[in-house]
Amino acid sequence: MIIFKTTAYFNPHLDDLCFFEEKEGITKKLVSALEPSNKQSGPVDLFCLSWAICFYKTSKKILAEQDYTNKDLKVKVTLEMQKDDKGFYFKPTAILGIQDMTLEQTEIIADATHKRCPISRLISVDENVSVKVANYNELITE
């Protein structure tokens, strides 16, 4: 049973301005998590943002190491809070799309990124963490 779902969007073309979407039509801007408000971001939002930025920058580094310096990419991180017989748990997912790359090529980069991204390494032992790929043009990050 899904309790709530948070989606973080990171796009370097927005000058690091990020928005979070919790429910359809409800967005929040990135502000201090120390000032509670219904329209301000919280720890879950900041986790999603942290992973999205880390995954993005690690992917860019891996692409550069393979001489793909002109490839644009998009990263989307979602996080669902779910409940089972043991209680509540998080189910985060990172989704990577790379311009002009097949899904198979993107999956190779995503796997390498998940092994090298510091936040991925921190959370990768959790069976609820997943990494997926999508077509660049179909991955909405704005």
MDTraj code that builds the backbone (N, CA, C; nanometers):
import mdtraj as md
import numpy as np

residues = "MET ILE ILE PHE LYS THR THR ALA TYR PHE ASN PRO HIS LEU ASP ASP LEU CYS PHE PHE GLU GLU LYS GLU GLY ILE THR LYS LYS LEU VAL SER ALA LEU GLU PRO SER ASN LYS GLN SER GLY PRO VAL ASP LEU PHE CYS LEU SER TRP ALA ILE CYS PHE TYR LYS THR SER LYS LYS ILE LEU ALA GLU GLN ASP TYR THR ASN LYS ASP LEU LYS VAL LYS VAL THR LEU GLU MET GLN LYS ASP ASP LYS GLY PHE TYR PHE LYS PRO THR ALA ILE LEU GLY ILE GLN ASP MET THR LEU GLU GLN THR GLU ILE ILE ALA ASP ALA THR HIS LYS ARG CYS PRO ILE SER ARG LEU ILE SER VAL ASP GLU ASN VAL SER VAL LYS VAL ALA ASN TYR ASN GLU LEU ILE THR GLU".split()
xyz = np.array([
    [0.0840, -0.1175, 0.0000],
    [0.0000, 0.0000, 0.0000],
    [0.0893, 0.1249, 0.0000],
    [0.0706, 0.2122, -0.0967],
    [0.1482, 0.3359, -0.1053],
    [0.0838, 0.4409, -0.0150],
    [0.1633, 0.4987, 0.0752],
    [0.1154, 0.6029, 0.1652],
    [0.1288, 0.7403, 0.0995],
    [0.2443, 0.7699, 0.0441],
    [0.2648, 0.8901, -0.0352],
    [0.3803, 0.8674, -0.1313],
    [0.3899, 0.9544, -0.2284],
    [0.4952, 0.9440, -0.3284],
    [0.5517, 1.0839, -0.3520],
    [0.6833, 1.0959, -0.3500],
    [0.7501, 1.2231, -0.3753],
    [0.8356, 1.2088, -0.5002],
    [0.8322, 1.3090, -0.5858],
    [0.9141, 1.3109, -0.7061],
    [0.9989, 1.4374, -0.7040],
    [1.1285, 1.4226, -0.7252],
    [1.2192, 1.5379, -0.7309],
    [1.2672, 1.5551, -0.8739],
    [1.2706, 1.6774, -0.9203],
    [1.3176, 1.7079, -1.0543],
    [1.4456, 1.7895, -1.0449],
    [1.5480, 1.7473, -1.1167],
    [1.6721, 1.8250, -1.1245],
    [1.7056, 1.8446, -1.2708],
    [1.7239, 1.9682, -1.3087],
    [1.7614, 2.0003, -1.4452],
    [1.8653, 2.1119, -1.4380],
    [1.9875, 2.0866, -1.4834],
    [2.0913, 2.1895, -1.4722],
    [2.0582, 2.3164, -1.5506],
    [1.9692, 2.3077, -1.6467],
    [1.9313, 2.4241, -1.7259],
    [1.8412, 2.5191, -1.6472],
    [1.7931, 2.4755, -1.5311],
    [1.7098, 2.5607, -1.4463],
    [1.7930, 2.6278, -1.3373],
    [1.9241, 2.6273, -1.3514],
    [2.0154, 2.6873, -1.2536],
    [1.9938, 2.6307, -1.1139],
    [1.9824, 2.5003, -1.1067],
    [1.9684, 2.4288, -0.9803],
    [1.8403, 2.4609, -0.9042],
    [1.7438, 2.5263, -0.9674],
    [1.6150, 2.5486, -0.9029],
    [1.5342, 2.4210, -0.9169],
    [1.4871, 2.3688, -0.8076],
    [1.4196, 2.2394, -0.8095],
    [1.2800, 2.2499, -0.7508],
    [1.1933, 2.1659, -0.7999],
    [1.0586, 2.1582, -0.7479],
    [1.0277, 2.0142, -0.7130],
    [0.9407, 1.9985, -0.6173],
    [0.8997, 1.8666, -0.5737],
    [0.7503, 1.8537, -0.5950],
    [0.7088, 1.7351, -0.6318],
    [0.5681, 1.7093, -0.6573],
    [0.5257, 1.5929, -0.5692],
    [0.4280, 1.6155, -0.4812],
    [0.3832, 1.5089, -0.3924],
    [0.2537, 1.4461, -0.4406],
    [0.1633, 1.5281, -0.4850],
    [0.0364, 1.4787, -0.5368],
    [0.0117, 1.5527, -0.6667],
    [-0.0735, 1.4989, -0.7474],
    [-0.1005, 1.5625, -0.8754],
    [-0.1446, 1.7072, -0.8538],
    [-0.0726, 1.7994, -0.9139],
    [-0.1088, 1.9394, -0.9035],
    [-0.0520, 2.0121, -0.7830],
    [0.0170, 1.9431, -0.6929],
    [0.0747, 2.0076, -0.5751],
    [0.2261, 2.0069, -0.5891],
    [0.2859, 2.1243, -0.5965],
    [0.4314, 2.1329, -0.6052],
    [0.4835, 2.2195, -0.4918],
    [0.6065, 2.1959, -0.4552],
    [0.6719, 2.2727, -0.3502],
    [0.8057, 2.3198, -0.4033],
    [0.8504, 2.4339, -0.3553],
    [0.9828, 2.4813, -0.3939],
    [1.0832, 2.4400, -0.2879],
    [1.2088, 2.4375, -0.3265],
    [1.3155, 2.4014, -0.2342],
    [1.3433, 2.5174, -0.1397],
    [1.3187, 2.4931, -0.0133],
    [1.3483, 2.5905, 0.0921],
    [1.3999, 2.5134, 0.2123],
    [1.4284, 2.5815, 0.3176],
    [1.4839, 2.5166, 0.4362],
    [1.3889, 2.4131, 0.4942],
    [1.4423, 2.2959, 0.5235],
    [1.3630, 2.1905, 0.5872],
    [1.3390, 2.2222, 0.7339],
    [1.4057, 2.3233, 0.7849],
    [1.3914, 2.3589, 0.9259],
    [1.2740, 2.4517, 0.9518],
    [1.2098, 2.4995, 0.8473],
    [1.0943, 2.5875, 0.8616],
    [0.9708, 2.5135, 0.8132],
    [0.8999, 2.4441, 0.9019],
    [0.7871, 2.3611, 0.8600],
    [0.6728, 2.4419, 0.7989],
    [0.6233, 2.3922, 0.6894],
    [0.5103, 2.4521, 0.6199],
    [0.4605, 2.3509, 0.5184],
    [0.3346, 2.3598, 0.4835],
    [0.2771, 2.2660, 0.3863],
    [0.3383, 2.2812, 0.2478],
    [0.3899, 2.3988, 0.2161],
    [0.4432, 2.4218, 0.0821],
    [0.5949, 2.4261, 0.0794],
    [0.6591, 2.3804, 0.1849],
    [0.8040, 2.3800, 0.1877],
    [0.8556, 2.2370, 0.1866],
    [0.9759, 2.2219, 0.1386],
    [1.0355, 2.0892, 0.1275],
    [1.0739, 2.0348, 0.2644],
    [1.0796, 1.9021, 0.2719],
    [1.1170, 1.8340, 0.3943],
    [1.2294, 1.7359, 0.3688],
    [1.2646, 1.6556, 0.4670],
    [1.3764, 1.5616, 0.4541],
    [1.3628, 1.4630, 0.3382],
    [1.2431, 1.4141, 0.3123],
    [1.2243, 1.3191, 0.2021],
    [1.2538, 1.3879, 0.0689],
    [1.2073, 1.5116, 0.0552],
    [1.2336, 1.5880, -0.0666],
    [1.3834, 1.6099, -0.0852],
    [1.4502, 1.6434, 0.0231],
    [1.5938, 1.6708, 0.0157],
    [1.6734, 1.5449, -0.0160],
    [1.6283, 1.4300, 0.0337],
    [1.6937, 1.3038, -0.0020],
    [1.6820, 1.2808, -0.1525],
    [1.5605, 1.2975, -0.2065],
    [1.5396, 1.2771, -0.3504],
    [1.6269, 1.3725, -0.4312],
    [1.6317, 1.4965, -0.3895],
    [1.7135, 1.5948, -0.4594],
    [1.8612, 1.5575, -0.4527],
    [1.9067, 1.5177, -0.3358],
    [2.0475, 1.4792, -0.3192],
    [2.0841, 1.3640, -0.4108],
    [1.9999, 1.2616, -0.4140],
    [2.0299, 1.1462, -0.4985],
    [2.0242, 1.1848, -0.6458],
    [1.9252, 1.2675, -0.6839],
    [1.9128, 1.3086, -0.8241],
    [2.0373, 1.3848, -0.8706],
    [2.0842, 1.4772, -0.7893],
    [2.2027, 1.5554, -0.8270],
    [2.3269, 1.4667, -0.8307],
    [2.3434, 1.3826, -0.7302],
    [2.4594, 1.2934, -0.7239],
    [2.4597, 1.1967, -0.8427],
    [2.3434, 1.1399, -0.8743],
    [2.3319, 1.0456, -0.9855],
    [2.3616, 1.1169, -1.1178],
    [2.3110, 1.2395, -1.1319],
    [2.3347, 1.3187, -1.2524],
    [2.4845, 1.3448, -1.2712],
    [2.5484, 1.3955, -1.1670],
    [2.6898, 1.4322, -1.1791],
    [2.7789, 1.3099, -1.1994],
    [2.7462, 1.1995, -1.1354],
    [2.8238, 1.0765, -1.1553],
    [2.8051, 1.0249, -1.2976],
    [2.6832, 1.0309, -1.3490],
    [2.6567, 0.9888, -1.4874],
    [2.7353, 1.0743, -1.5859],
    [2.7365, 1.2062, -1.5630],
    [2.8125, 1.2958, -1.6503],
    [2.9612, 1.2607, -1.6484],
    [3.0143, 1.2282, -1.5319],
    [3.1556, 1.1911, -1.5183],
    [3.1846, 1.0631, -1.5967],
    [3.0980, 0.9645, -1.5839],
    [3.1166, 0.8375, -1.6554],
    [3.1083, 0.8597, -1.8062],
    [3.0139, 0.9410, -1.8508],
    [3.0036, 0.9719, -1.9935],
    [3.1304, 1.0416, -2.0431],
    [3.1827, 1.1342, -1.9653],
    [3.3056, 1.2052, -2.0043],
    [3.4238, 1.1095, -2.0136],
    [3.4308, 1.0142, -1.9228],
    [3.5386, 0.9151, -1.9262],
    [3.5317, 0.8283, -2.0512],
    [3.4128, 0.8175, -2.1095],
    [3.3947, 0.7385, -2.2313],
    [3.3873, 0.8279, -2.3551],
    [3.4346, 0.9511, -2.3413],
    [3.4391, 1.0494, -2.4502],
    [3.3021, 1.0879, -2.5042],
    [3.2008, 1.0827, -2.4210],
    [3.0673, 1.1322, -2.4556],
    [3.0450, 1.2637, -2.3821],
    [3.1189, 1.3667, -2.4212],
    [3.1111, 1.4937, -2.3487],
    [2.9944, 1.5811, -2.3931],
    [2.9359, 1.5528, -2.5068],
    [2.8272, 1.6364, -2.5578],
    [2.6892, 1.5761, -2.5365],
    [2.6785, 1.4761, -2.4521],
    [2.5496, 1.4115, -2.4279],
    [2.4762, 1.4820, -2.3144],
    [2.3528, 1.5204, -2.3406],
    [2.2687, 1.5746, -2.2340],
    [2.1984, 1.4566, -2.1677],
    [2.1670, 1.4719, -2.0423],
    [2.0965, 1.3638, -1.9737],
    [1.9971, 1.4209, -1.8751],
    [1.9037, 1.3365, -1.8359],
    [1.8017, 1.3737, -1.7383],
    [1.7963, 1.2657, -1.6313],
    [1.7760, 1.3099, -1.5082],
    [1.7610, 1.2178, -1.3959],
    [1.6334, 1.2544, -1.3218],
    [1.5561, 1.1538, -1.2929],
    [1.4338, 1.1713, -1.2147],
    [1.4393, 1.0714, -1.0993],
    [1.4114, 1.1179, -0.9792],
    [1.4089, 1.0299, -0.8627],
    [1.2697, 1.0341, -0.8021],
    [1.2127, 0.9181, -0.7810],
    [1.0851, 0.9085, -0.7108],
    [1.1064, 0.8317, -0.5817],
    [1.0225, 0.8603, -0.4844],
    [1.0305, 0.7898, -0.3577],
    [0.8890, 0.7642, -0.3088],
    [0.8580, 0.6392, -0.2873],
    [0.7274, 0.6017, -0.2339],
    [0.7444, 0.5556, -0.0898],
    [0.6532, 0.5973, -0.0038],
    [0.6486, 0.5410, 0.1305],
    [0.5438, 0.4304, 0.1251],
    [0.5827, 0.3127, 0.1671],
    [0.4916, 0.1994, 0.1647],
    [0.4833, 0.1375, 0.3034],
    [0.3861, 0.0516, 0.3189],
    [0.3665, -0.0140, 0.4479],
    [0.3456, -0.1629, 0.4245],
    [0.4116, -0.2423, 0.5083],
    [0.3908, -0.3863, 0.5062],
    [0.3690, -0.4324, 0.6500],
    [0.3756, -0.5619, 0.6736],
    [0.3494, -0.6143, 0.8078],
    [0.4548, -0.5717, 0.9105],
    [0.5717, -0.5259, 0.8645],
    [0.6767, -0.4797, 0.9563],
    [0.6652, -0.3307, 0.9878],
    [0.5900, -0.2573, 0.9066],
    [0.5757, -0.1126, 0.9252],
    [0.6020, -0.0372, 0.7967],
    [0.6418, 0.0874, 0.8105],
    [0.6656, 0.1739, 0.6957],
    [0.8069, 0.1553, 0.6403],
    [0.8203, 0.1778, 0.5100],
    [0.9519, 0.1751, 0.4463],
    [0.9484, 0.2610, 0.3205],
    [1.0661, 0.3032, 0.2760],
    [1.0782, 0.3837, 0.1550],
    [1.1195, 0.2964, 0.0374],
    [1.0710, 0.3348, -0.0806],
    [1.1055, 0.2661, -0.2046],
    [1.1499, 0.3720, -0.3070],
    [1.2803, 0.4089, -0.3036],
    [1.3300, 0.5100, -0.3978],
    [1.3720, 0.4491, -0.5318],
    [1.3496, 0.5260, -0.6388],
    [1.3867, 0.4834, -0.7736],
    [1.4520, 0.6000, -0.8470],
    [1.5677, 0.5757, -0.9064],
    [1.6333, 0.6743, -0.9929],
    [1.6110, 0.6307, -1.1375],
    [1.5759, 0.7263, -1.2227],
    [1.5504, 0.6978, -1.3640],
    [1.6424, 0.7875, -1.4468],
    [1.7175, 0.7260, -1.5381],
    [1.8154, 0.7978, -1.6202],
    [1.7758, 0.7924, -1.7670],
    [1.7838, 0.9061, -1.8335],
    [1.7657, 0.9149, -1.9778],
    [1.8824, 0.9917, -2.0374],
    [1.9419, 0.9396, -2.1442],
    [2.0576, 1.0053, -2.2065],
    [2.0263, 1.0336, -2.3534],
    [2.0492, 1.1569, -2.3927],
    [2.0215, 1.2024, -2.5286],
    [2.0955, 1.1181, -2.6317],
    [2.0229, 1.0749, -2.7335],
    [2.0788, 1.0002, -2.8469],
    [2.1469, 0.8697, -2.8074],
    [2.1013, 0.8058, -2.7015],
    [2.1524, 0.6739, -2.6629],
    [2.0352, 0.5767, -2.6547],
    [2.0623, 0.4531, -2.6921],
    [1.9596, 0.3501, -2.6810],
    [1.9362, 0.3178, -2.5336],
    [1.8278, 0.2497, -2.5071],
    [1.8007, 0.2079, -2.3697],
    [1.9092, 0.1141, -2.3188],
    [1.9617, 0.0303, -2.4077],
    [2.0680, -0.0627, -2.3684],
    [2.1953, 0.0128, -2.3305],
    [2.2315, 0.1134, -2.4100],
    [2.3492, 0.1949, -2.3786],
    [2.3282, 0.2727, -2.2483],
    [2.2084, 0.3261, -2.2329],
    [2.1757, 0.4017, -2.1118],
    [2.1806, 0.3122, -1.9893],
    [2.1367, 0.1887, -2.0040],
    [2.1389, 0.0955, -1.8909],
    [2.2823, 0.0656, -1.8456],
    [2.3742, 0.0568, -1.9397],
    [2.5152, 0.0342, -1.9043],
    [2.5673, 0.1519, -1.8206],
    [2.5338, 0.2738, -1.8625],
    [2.5759, 0.3933, -1.7877],
    [2.5060, 0.3975, -1.6520],
    [2.3777, 0.3660, -1.6485],
    [2.3022, 0.3681, -1.5220],
    [2.3593, 0.2680, -1.4222],
    [2.3928, 0.1491, -1.4691],
    [2.4515, 0.0476, -1.3800],
    [2.5865, 0.0942, -1.3255],
    [2.6698, 0.1504, -1.4130],
    [2.8003, 0.2005, -1.3690],
    [2.7832, 0.3161, -1.2708],
    [2.6858, 0.4018, -1.2980],
    [2.6594, 0.5149, -1.2089],
    [2.6140, 0.4670, -1.0721],
    [2.5258, 0.3694, -1.0701],
    [2.4732, 0.3183, -0.9426],
    [2.5849, 0.2565, -0.8580],
    [2.6864, 0.2029, -0.9238],
    [2.7997, 0.1447, -0.8507],
    [2.8967, 0.2513, -0.7997],
    [2.8975, 0.3699, -0.8639],
    [2.9956, 0.4730, -0.8274],
    [2.9376, 0.5939, -0.7546],
    [2.8118, 0.6222, -0.7741],
    [2.7484, 0.7374, -0.7089],
    [2.7508, 0.7165, -0.5570],
    [2.8057, 0.8100, -0.4813],
    [2.8158, 0.7909, -0.3361],
    [2.6827, 0.7637, -0.2664],
    [2.5778, 0.8317, -0.3081],
    [2.4484, 0.8070, -0.2436],
    [2.3946, 0.6708, -0.2850],
    [2.4107, 0.6341, -0.4107],
    [2.3699, 0.4996, -0.4540],
    [2.4426, 0.3928, -0.3748],
    [2.5703, 0.4120, -0.3550],
    [2.6491, 0.3138, -0.2794],
    [2.5989, 0.3037, -0.1357],
    [2.5578, 0.4151, -0.0811],
    [2.5080, 0.4174, 0.0558],
    [2.3778, 0.3387, 0.0702],
    [2.2914, 0.3474, -0.0302],
    [2.1578, 0.2871, -0.0188],
    [2.1401, 0.1593, -0.1001],
    [2.2392, 0.1204, -0.1791],
    [2.2223, 0.0090, -0.2736],
    [2.1993, -0.1265, -0.2082],
    [2.2358, -0.1423, -0.0819],
    [2.2140, -0.2719, -0.0164],
    [2.0668, -0.2938, 0.0177],
    [1.9869, -0.1895, 0.0122],
    [1.8436, -0.2014, 0.0402],
    [1.7729, -0.2587, -0.0825],
    [1.6998, -0.3654, -0.0636],
    [1.6306, -0.4320, -0.1751],
    [1.5205, -0.3467, -0.2362],
    [1.4786, -0.2406, -0.1695],
    [1.3721, -0.1548, -0.2204],
    [1.4232, -0.0428, -0.3109],
    [1.5542, -0.0289, -0.3224],
    [1.6145, 0.0740, -0.4074],
    [1.6253, 0.0199, -0.5494],
    [1.5865, 0.1018, -0.6478],
    [1.5993, 0.0558, -0.7860],
    [1.6467, 0.1688, -0.8768],
    [1.7071, 0.1279, -0.9872],
    [1.7531, 0.2201, -1.0906],
    [1.6940, 0.1716, -1.2218],
    [1.6357, 0.2644, -1.2963],
    [1.5726, 0.2317, -1.4239],
    [1.6233, 0.3276, -1.5305],
    [1.5928, 0.2961, -1.6545],
    [1.6271, 0.3851, -1.7654],
    [1.5005, 0.4182, -1.8430],
    [1.5062, 0.5301, -1.9143],
    [1.3943, 0.5731, -1.9979],
    [1.4518, 0.6442, -2.1194],
    [1.3721, 0.6548, -2.2232],
    [1.4132, 0.7329, -2.3390],
    [1.4273, 0.8785, -2.2964],
    [1.5329, 0.9413, -2.3394],
    [1.5621, 1.0800, -2.3019],
    [1.4426, 1.1715, -2.3284],
    [1.3837, 1.1609, -2.4468],
    [1.2738, 1.2501, -2.4849],
    [1.1441, 1.2212, -2.4109],
    [1.1343, 1.1059, -2.3491],
    [1.0126, 1.0707, -2.2759],
    [1.0245, 1.0973, -2.1266],
    [1.1447, 1.1246, -2.0801],
    [1.1667, 1.1478, -1.9369],
    [1.1431, 1.2950, -1.9064],
    [1.0352, 1.3216, -1.8384],
    [0.9972, 1.4590, -1.8053],
    [1.0654, 1.4983, -1.6752],
    [1.1381, 1.6091, -1.6783],
    [1.2073, 1.6554, -1.5576],
    [1.1792, 1.8027, -1.5302],
    [1.0746, 1.8556, -1.5854],
    [1.0424, 1.9971, -1.5603],
    [0.9003, 2.0088, -1.5121],
])
top = md.Topology()
chain = top.add_chain()
for i, resn in enumerate(residues, 1):
    res = top.add_residue(resn, chain, resSeq=i)
    for name in ("N", "CA", "C"):
        top.add_atom(name, md.element.get_by_symbol(name[0]), res)
traj = md.Trajectory(xyz[None], top)
